[in-house]
């Protein structure tokens, strides 16, 4: 972890952001006390493929309309 004061952080912001992008944690201090941390942002999540989910749901076997009721009545959950 790198620790810098606010003046240094302002003067070298681009460099510090580059370090944070590479996984380093930058702690910014005011009067010798930590006040902020500069860390890399989380990577964006991949979009969910709803078409794939629909295809999987369609490929699953279906139950007859009274199938759940029949299983329940037979004491077979």
JOPELIN-V302473 format. One record per backbone hydrogen bond with DSSP energy under -0.5 kcal/mol. NH is the residue of the N-H (numbers start at 1). CO is the residue of the C=O. E is the energy in kcal/mol with one decimal. If there is no record, write none. Layout:
BEGIN
nh=NH co=CO e=E
nh=NH co=CO e=E
END
This chain:
BEGIN
nh=2 co=25 e=-2.4
nh=4 co=27 e=-2.7
nh=6 co=29 e=-1.3
nh=9 co=5 e=-2.5
nh=10 co=6 e=-2.6
nh=11 co=7 e=-2.0
nh=12 co=8 e=-2.0
nh=13 co=10 e=-0.7
nh=16 co=12 e=-2.5
nh=17 co=13 e=-2.8
nh=18 co=14 e=-2.0
nh=19 co=15 e=-2.0
nh=20 co=16 e=-2.4
nh=21 co=17 e=-2.5
nh=22 co=18 e=-1.3
nh=23 co=20 e=-1.9
nh=24 co=19 e=-2.2
nh=26 co=24 e=-0.5
nh=26 co=38 e=-2.4
nh=27 co=2 e=-3.5
nh=27 co=25 e=-0.6
nh=28 co=36 e=-3.0
nh=29 co=4 e=-2.8
nh=30 co=33 e=-2.6
nh=33 co=30 e=-1.7
nh=35 co=28 e=-3.1
nh=36 co=28 e=-1.6
nh=38 co=26 e=-3.4
nh=39 co=37 e=-0.6
nh=40 co=20 e=-0.5
nh=50 co=48 e=-1.2
nh=53 co=49 e=-1.6
nh=54 co=50 e=-2.4
nh=55 co=51 e=-2.2
nh=56 co=52 e=-2.4
nh=57 co=53 e=-2.6
nh=58 co=54 e=-2.5
nh=59 co=55 e=-1.6
nh=60 co=56 e=-0.7
nh=60 co=57 e=-0.7
nh=67 co=64 e=-2.3
nh=70 co=66 e=-2.7
nh=71 co=67 e=-2.3
nh=72 co=68 e=-2.5
nh=73 co=69 e=-2.7
nh=74 co=70 e=-1.7
nh=75 co=72 e=-1.7
nh=76 co=71 e=-2.8
END
